[in-house]
Amino acid sequence: MTSASPLQLLQSAVSAYRSGDWASARARLDEAVIGGAGADADAWALLAMCCLRLGDLDAAGTAADRALVLNARSLRGSLAKAEVLAARGAHREAGIYFNALVRLAGDRPSLPPDLAEGLQRARAAQARIATGMADTVADHLAAAGYAEGRSDRRFTHALDILTGRRQPYLQQPQALYYPELPNIQFYPREQFPWMDAVEAATDAITAELNAVLEDQSAFAPYLKTRPGLPNRPDYPLIDSMDWSSCFLWKDGAETAEAARCPQTMAALQHAPLCRVGGRSPQIMFSQLKAGAHIQPHTGFVNTRLVCHLPLIVPPDCRFRVGNEVRAWERGKCWAFDDTIEHEARNDSDRARVVLIFDIWRPELSEEERGLVAALLEAMDAFSPQKSAWD
């Protein structure tokens, strides 16, 4: 009588496994992998699952490890390893392999029945492990004195990232990355005492804005097509008055509109405005029409911060920097790192207008500011034209 081939043994083992005959499936898999003829990662992973069902954790662990040696990206191997670890009570380690299985499976439209069922178990196990870990962490932190909303903001941010409530966002400048600067989305308001004078002038600045708004010709699309340069013709706000600006200073030079807004300029006299020839400061009234959405994007250099003073702010207007979403409040200034992905929405039925200006990052010394300015001016001198996205 001719003995069955490894392939026949594997097919028979799969059939027995699916019918719940773990002992028969294990016997056929043991025979199939002798000598290595049928010893691919899936065969070892299936053997691990059979051993697990039969309560032989040692054999299951050995087979699962062998499957992952043969193929570290094996879906069945990751599932088998996770299940073995979970059976041993090593829930944290099991979570690593359950996460690997979910990540490796991705958005595949179809999987074999045993893997599809295993993926469901993996996701359920992820949820159980996350809940258990969250409860344990919450108990320990409460005992250590942690209280959300009162404890350190940065620690809460780290905790939110750890638990998946928020994802991390990093600086992604389009041109110049200056190293060793902190990755802060919105800077603490108390770090900028000079903002007191800016906020105190809100009514005076709004009055000047209203005079400018009577002549809409002072506003122009913020993003403009520039012939001969890379542009985004598919972007909904290119050449659109839905996102428009009136510059008081543009590309480091004062505009005619500045003379119409002396109170605005006086309020900024103590702000550490960026001074880069041909580029900064940028001071403008930025208007976002009803229903407009400024899509996620990042800024040019991470040596500056961008400041907003909200002036006309209807409800249902939101601004996101990284993983933090805020609503503008009239007369309350903020500074943010625009090289971290950010976007703006106006879901109201009226226009939103804020005063925007750029300042040096507070971590830079005077020497660094001068050298950065010289560097950017040199870059512009070599290639003076900028795209619509600078």
BALOBA-509962 format. One line per 5 residues: their letters; for each residue x, y, z of C-alpha. Coordinates in pm, whole numbers, plus 50000, padded with zeros to 5 digits. Example, Ala and Ser with C-alpha at 12.3 -4.5 7.8 and 13.67 -1.06 7.14 Angstrom:
// BALOBA-509962
AS> 51230,49550,50780 | 51367,49894,50714
This chain:
// BALOBA-509962
MTSAS> 50000,50000,50000 | 50147,50334,49894 | 50186,50583,50175 | 50017,50921,50142 | 50221,51213,50011
PLQLL> 50289,51515,50237 | 50038,51716,50033 | 49771,51448,50077 | 49846,51434,50450 | 49814,51811,50477
QSAVS> 49484,51814,50290 | 49353,51536,50512 | 49475,51719,50823 | 49300,52040,50719 | 48977,51847,50663
AYRSG> 49007,51682,51005 | 49089,52016,51169 | 48785,52185,51019 | 48563,51901,51140 | 48700,51937,51492
DWASA> 48893,51606,51492 | 49203,51756,51653 | 49371,51422,51729 | 49348,51294,51371 | 49461,51629,51234
RARLD> 49761,51629,51467 | 49861,51272,51374 | 49853,51352,51002 | 50043,51679,51051 | 50307,51502,51261
EAVIG> 50357,51257,50976 | 50358,51532,50713 | 50632,51738,50876 | 50866,51444,50949 | 51179,51503,50745
GAGAD> 51064,51849,50649 | 50895,51746,50324 | 50570,51912,50412 | 50707,52146,50676 | 50599,52489,50558
ADAWA> 50495,52760,50803 | 50122,52691,50763 | 50167,52320,50840 | 50356,52397,51162 | 50101,52665,51258
LLAMC> 49813,52425,51203 | 49997,52163,51409 | 50033,52423,51686 | 49658,52489,51681 | 49582,52115,51700
CLRLG> 49818,52072,51997 | 49659,52372,52162 | 49309,52226,52122 | 49437,51900,52273 | 49586,52084,52573
DLDAA> 49952,52017,52485 | 50086,52370,52535 | 50454,52274,52513 | 50412,52107,52175 | 50189,52393,52058
GTAAD> 50452,52651,52156 | 50729,52459,51978 | 50523,52426,51658 | 50419,52794,51663 | 50780,52906,51704
RALVL> 50883,52680,51416 | 50614,52832,51193 | 50742,53185,51261 | 51103,53083,51200 | 50999,52960,50856
NARSL> 50789,53271,50785 | 50787,53562,51029 | 50486,53711,50845 | 50276,53396,50861 | 49917,53479,50955
RGSLA> 49855,53134,51097 | 50189,53141,51278 | 50106,53474,51444 | 49760,53346,51539 | 49900,53022,51682
KAEVL> 50168,53202,51882 | 49914,53449,52020 | 49674,53174,52120 | 49950,52974,52293 | 50065,53279,52489
AARGA> 49707,53365,52586 | 49653,53008,52706 | 49962,53044,52926 | 49828,53368,53073 | 50091,53586,52904
HREAG> 49828,53834,52787 | 50061,54125,52719 | 50285,53912,52497 | 49979,53755,52334 | 49859,54104,52248
IYFNA> 50177,54166,52049 | 50103,53869,51823 | 49731,53945,51800 | 49827,54297,51689 | 50071,54149,51436
LVRLA> 49797,53927,51294 | 49555,54217,51256 | 49826,54431,51096 | 49938,54155,50857 | 49582,54071,50759
GDRPS> 49517,54435,50678 | 49215,54489,50456 | 49228,54158,50273 | 48883,54099,50120 | 48881,53726,50194
LPPDL> 49062,53475,50413 | 49028,53099,50462 | 48753,53023,50716 | 48992,52926,50998 | 49194,53246,50951
AEGLQ> 48885,53466,50922 | 48759,53319,51248 | 49103,53360,51402 | 49114,53724,51296 | 48781,53784,51469
RARAA> 48921,53624,51784 | 49234,53837,51753 | 49033,54158,51736 | 48815,54050,52027 | 49128,53959,52224
QARIA> 49279,54300,52140 | 48973,54467,52285 | 48979,54251,52599 | 49350,54306,52654 | 49320,54680,52593
TGMAD> 49030,54704,52837 | 49210,54499,53100 | 49529,54697,53060 | 49339,55027,53067 | 49164,54928,53389
TVADH> 49490,54820,53551 | 49668,55136,53438 | 49380,55354,53558 | 49389,55193,53903 | 49765,55234,53936
LAAAG> 49760,55593,53812 | 49475,55686,54045 | 49677,55546,54333 | 49969,55759,54215 | 49750,56072,54221
YAEGR> 49674,56107,53850 | 49352,56294,53761 | 49262,56361,53400 | 49214,56730,53340 | 49422,56827,53642
SDRRF> 49744,56630,53606 | 50029,56718,53371 | 49903,56783,53016 | 50204,56620,52852 | 50160,56299,53054
THALD> 49793,56285,52952 | 49900,56324,52589 | 50141,56030,52626 | 49872,55821,52793 | 49624,55896,52515
ILTGR> 49877,55784,52253 | 49959,55468,52449 | 49594,55371,52480 | 49510,55452,52118 | 49282,55746,52190
RQPYL> 49517,55966,51990 | 49789,55901,51737 | 50126,56077,51738 | 50198,56353,51485 | 50552,56475,51418
QQPQA> 50704,56780,51254 | 50716,56749,50875 | 50849,57076,50731 | 50845,57100,50355 | 51191,57253,50328
LYYPE> 51405,57312,50637 | 51406,57075,50935 | 51585,57228,51233 | 51684,56949,51475 | 51633,56915,51851
LPNIQ> 51323,57134,51871 | 51032,57004,52082 | 50735,56850,51904 | 50457,57067,52052 | 50125,57108,51872
FYPRE> 49973,57407,52056 | 50217,57596,52280 | 50107,57685,52634 | 49955,58033,52627 | 50142,58139,52943
QFPWM> 50470,58106,52755 | 50390,58427,52563 | 50313,58716,52801 | 50335,58963,52511 | 50008,58811,52383
DAVEA> 49828,59003,52658 | 49864,59325,52459 | 49749,59156,52140 | 49438,59016,52304 | 49364,59349,52475
ATDAI> 49354,59515,52133 | 49093,59272,51993 | 48816,59533,51966 | 49044,59789,51801 | 49181,59530,51558
TAELN> 48829,59410,51476 | 48723,59767,51400 | 49010,59800,51153 | 48923,59461,51004 | 48560,59567,50953
AVLED> 48675,59874,50762 | 48890,59653,50540 | 48605,59406,50488 | 48391,59686,50341 | 48632,59674,50047
QSAFA> 48663,59309,49955 | 48920,59398,49690 | 49174,59403,49973 | 49131,59025,49996 | 49267,58775,49745
PYLKT> 49279,58394,49730 | 49537,58265,49974 | 49641,57992,49732 | 49708,58106,49377 | 49813,57925,49063
RPGLP> 50165,58025,48966 | 50244,57963,48599 | 50547,57744,48544 | 50558,57614,48902 | 50412,57300,49065
NRPDY> 50054,57359,49167 | 49752,57159,49281 | 49478,57225,49025 | 49268,56955,49192 | 49274,57131,49528
PLIDS> 48928,57283,49595 | 49061,57612,49741 | 49320,57700,49475 | 49238,58045,49331 | 48925,58050,49548
MDWSS> 48789,58334,49757 | 48654,58074,49999 | 48998,58099,50163 | 49126,58451,50118 | 49369,58685,50289
CFLWK> 49444,59050,50330 | 49817,59093,50398 | 49949,59372,50617 | 50299,59233,50575 | 50376,58986,50297
DGAET> 50704,58806,50234 | 50886,59032,50478 | 50761,59362,50336 | 50491,59599,50457 | 50187,59636,50229
AEAAR> 49965,59936,50166 | 49697,59779,50385 | 49918,59814,50694 | 49863,60190,50693 | 49490,60126,50729
CPQTM> 49547,59916,51042 | 49774,60112,51279 | 49616,59964,51594 | 49679,59613,51465 | 50044,59687,51394
AALQH> 50088,59860,51730 | 49949,59554,51910 | 50222,59338,51752 | 50515,59564,51840 | 50640,59333,52118
APLCR> 50576,59006,51934 | 50899,58827,51830 | 50805,58839,51462 | 51016,58636,51222 | 51251,58859,51025
VGGRS> 51362,58687,50705 | 51420,58898,50397 | 51176,58813,50120 | 50981,58573,50342 | 50883,58697,50689
PQIMF> 50706,58842,50871 | 50370,58738,50732 | 50084,58930,50892 | 49735,58891,50751 | 49364,58877,50806
SQLKA> 49262,58527,50699 | 48903,58475,50588 | 48742,58131,50560 | 48398,58138,50404 | 48102,57933,50523
GAHIQ> 48137,57563,50443 | 48504,57585,50348 | 48759,57323,50453 | 49134,57380,50449 | 49264,57028,50395
PHTGF> 49547,56876,50606 | 49888,57020,50522 | 50222,57114,50680 | 50430,57431,50676 | 50765,57523,50524
VNTRL> 51012,57545,50816 | 51000,57440,51182 | 51193,57743,51308 | 50878,57949,51345 | 50539,57927,51511
VCHLP> 50215,58058,51366 | 49984,58266,51585 | 49608,58321,51553 | 49402,58599,51708 | 49036,58512,51639
LIVPP> 48829,58817,51546 | 48508,58700,51376 | 48428,58348,51488 | 48081,58200,51430 | 47999,57867,51596
DCRFR> 48093,57534,51433 | 48441,57641,51334 | 48725,57405,51423 | 49100,57391,51390 | 49308,57073,51423
VGNEV> 49682,57054,51483 | 49806,56695,51500 | 49570,56511,51731 | 49425,56815,51909 | 49111,56994,51788
RAWER> 49016,57339,51915 | 48745,57594,51847 | 48854,57953,51798 | 48740,58192,52071 | 48724,58560,51990
GKCWA> 49012,58753,52146 | 49202,58443,52268 | 49537,58403,52100 | 49728,58080,52042 | 50057,57969,51886
FDDTI> 50107,57639,51707 | 50370,57452,51507 | 50249,57458,51147 | 50496,57186,51041 | 50270,56942,51227
EHEAR> 49977,56840,51009 | 49687,57080,51055 | 49353,57169,50897 | 49064,57411,50941 | 48686,57386,50895
NDSDR> 48407,57639,50888 | 48081,57447,50915 | 47880,57760,51000 | 47675,57983,50770 | 47905,58285,50806
ARVVL> 48268,58376,50735 | 48539,58326,50996 | 48827,58578,51015 | 49143,58554,51223 | 49458,58764,51242
IFDIW> 49758,58544,51157 | 50125,58624,51211 | 50444,58422,51246 | 50700,58440,51528 | 51036,58283,51601
RPELS> 51027,57965,51802 | 51116,58056,52160 | 51384,57783,52178 | 51605,57957,51919 | 51884,58188,52036
EEERG> 51945,58524,51871 | 52243,58374,51691 | 52033,58087,51560 | 51761,58322,51441 | 52014,58527,51247
LVAAL> 52173,58221,51090 | 51838,58067,50998 | 51733,58395,50837 | 52058,58405,50637 | 52011,58044,50530
LEAMD> 51654,58096,50410 | 51747,58417,50232 | 52029,58231,50055 | 51790,57956,49950 | 51549,58213,49809
AFSPQ> 51830,58397,49633 | 51922,58076,49452 | 51558,57995,49368 | 51349,58308,49430 | 51017,58170,49308
KSAWD> 50799,57970,49545 | 50509,57741,49472 | 50155,57804,49588 | 50220,57576,49885 | 50514,57759,50048
